[in-house]
Amino acid sequence: MSLYNVHVTSTHCVSPATYFGALTNWVKLQSTAAPGNRLFFSVVGWYAPTLPQDLEFLSEVWTTKMAPVLASGIDAQKHIILHQD
């Protein structure tokens, strides 16, 4: 069994470059991985904000980051998708 951990960094939304450069390759990776391989896909955003944040805004940002990841074709039933902010 092999473990793959791949991630992208996104400040507010997933850019076209990230979508076509990373996410399409993630979909290819999941379709070519051996059955026993574990895949962890993650979107990494801000690193530990230390000031008070608007929770409604952060929720909106989370949605705009994760929607393209989920829509790209990554199978969330087979692989782990992580959002880190």
C-alpha positions in Angstrom: 0.0 0.0 0.0 1.2 3.5 -0.8 0.2 6.8 0.7 -0.1 9.9 -1.5 -0.7 13.4 0.1 -1.2 16.1 -2.5 -2.3 19.7 -1.8 -2.9 23.1 -3.3 -2.7 26.5 -1.7 -5.6 28.9 -2.4 -6.2 32.3 -0.8 -9.8 32.8 -1.7 -10.9 30.6 -4.6 -9.4 27.9 -6.8 -7.9 29.7 -9.8 -8.2 28.3 -13.4 -4.5 27.5 -13.2 -5.0 25.4 -10.1 -8.1 23.7 -11.6 -6.4 22.7 -14.8 -2.9 22.2 -13.4 -3.7 20.4 -10.1 -7.2 19.2 -9.9 -7.4 17.5 -13.3 -4.2 15.7 -12.4 -5.7 14.6 -9.1 -8.6 13.1 -11.0 -6.1 11.2 -13.2 -4.1 10.1 -10.1 -7.2 8.6 -8.4 -8.1 6.7 -11.6 -4.6 5.3 -12.0 -3.8 4.5 -8.3 -3.6 0.9 -7.3 -6.6 -0.3 -5.3 -4.8 -0.4 -2.0 -3.3 3.1 -2.3 -4.6 5.8 0.1 -5.0 9.3 -1.4 -5.3 12.5 0.7 -6.2 15.6 -1.3 -6.1 18.9 0.5 -6.8 22.6 0.0 -4.6 24.8 2.2 -5.6 28.4 2.9 -4.7 30.9 5.5 -2.3 29.7 8.2 -3.8 30.2 11.7 -5.3 33.7 11.5 -4.5 35.4 14.8 -7.0 38.2 14.6 -10.8 37.9 15.0 -12.4 36.8 11.7 -15.9 37.2 10.2 -17.2 33.6 10.4 -19.8 34.2 7.7 -17.0 35.3 5.3 -14.8 32.3 6.2 -17.8 30.0 5.5 -18.2 31.6 2.1 -14.5 31.3 1.4 -14.6 27.6 2.4 -17.4 27.0 -0.1 -15.7 28.8 -3.0 -12.5 26.8 -2.4 -14.1 23.4 -2.0 -16.8 23.4 -4.6 -14.4 23.2 -7.5 -12.5 20.4 -5.8 -15.7 18.4 -5.3 -16.9 19.2 -8.8 -13.6 18.1 -10.4 -14.5 14.4 -10.1 -12.5 13.4 -7.0 -14.4 10.5 -5.4 -14.9 11.6 -1.7 -16.2 8.1 -1.0 -12.9 6.5 -1.8 -10.4 9.2 -0.8 -9.9 11.8 1.9 -10.4 15.4 1.0 -9.1 17.9 3.6 -9.6 21.6 3.9 -7.1 23.3 6.1 -7.5 26.9 7.1 
